[in-house]
Amino acid sequence: MSVPSARLERWKREDQAARLSVEAPALIQLKLELCEVSNGRRVLDSTRIVHIVVPRAAARFEVPCGDDRCKDGGYDLTHEVMRNLRQQRRSFVGQDSCNGYLGDHPCGRVLQFVAHAVFQVTGP
């Protein structure tokens, strides 16, 4: 079974990205709660929790679209997540729209996320 080219490209971008431990050196733990929404409703079985392995992780947060019919779709949470981590926010929410297509029409799914971060305490 071959790996889809979109997945290979995403892995390549992650491999080439800066490391999370370099971009957010005080970060100890990161957990993302993800949920897809379609037409204003939560997609069944789309809710998941991702625990990021900070020492090995890329400072890149791309998530594929959960709709098997979606062509070239996915979500890029990188800018929003990194902006909040650089500000050392312990909890934050966000969302991104899928950039793929179902036939000739935009996918329309939205990925909502809640992030929980733990940072090293510095100073007295």
N, C-alpha and C positions, 0 to 999 in steps of 0.2 A: 504494500500500500504506500503510495507516495504522499508526501506532505504538500498541501496546497501552496502555490507560489506566494499568496498573500501572507500566509503564516511565516514562510521563509524570509520574506522581506521584513516583516515585523521583528523577527528574531535578529536579523542583520542590523536593523536600526538600534535595537536594544544592546547588541554587542558593541556597537560603535559609540553609544552614548556614554557620557560621563557617569561615574559611579555615584550612587546616592550618598554614600558615606563621605564623599568629597564635597558634594554640593550642599549637603545638610549635615555637617560634621557633629553637631550636638544630638542628632536623632538617634534614638536607641531602638524604638519599636514603631511600627506603622501597621495599621489595620484599615482596610477599606471595605465598607459594606456597600455592595452594588445591587441595583435593581433596575430592570428595564421596564419602560412604559411605552405602550402603543395605543394611540387614540385616547389618551388620557387615563388609561387603565393599566395597572400592574400586569405584567406578563407572568402567567403562572410558571413556577419553577425557574424563574430568572434571578431570584434573590440569592446572593452568595456573599460569603465573607472571605476576603483574601488577606492573608498575613504575609507581609513583605519581609523577606530576609534581608535586612538593612545592609549588613557587611558585604553581601554579594550582589545586591540589586542595582539595576541601571536606574538612572535618574530620568526614566522615561516610562510613562504610564499609558499604554495603548491596550484597549480591550476590544476583541472582535465582537461584531454584532451577533446576537443569539438567534437571529432568524436564518435558518438554513437556506432560504430562498434569496437572501440578500446578496447582491453581487458587489464586491469591492467595498463592503461596509465595515464600520467599526467606529470606535470612539477614541479620541486623544485627550486624556485628562492631564497631560504633562504640565502645561503652562499653569493651570489652576492649582494643581497639587504642589508643584514646586514653589510657586509664589507664596502659598500658605506655609509650607515647611520652612522656607527661608525666613519667614516672619515668626517662626517657632509657635505657630498656633497649634494648640493641643487637640482641637476639634473644629472641623469645618465641613461644610456641605457644598455640593456643586452638581452640575449636570452637563452633558454634551449630547448633541444630536448625531445620529448615525449619518455618515457621509456616503452611504451606499444606495443602491437602486434595486427595486423589485420590478423587473421588466424595464419599462420606460419611466417609471415614477420613483421619486425619492422614497427611501425606506420609511422614514418618518418616526422610527423608534428613538427614544431618548433614554440615556443611561443616567440615572440619579445615583449619587454616591454620598456617603458620610464617611469622613476620615477621622481616625483617632490616632494621635501621635504622642509618643513619650520622648522627652528630651533630657539630656544630662543637666543636672543642676550645677551651675558654676557660681563661684564666689562664696562669701560667708553666709 
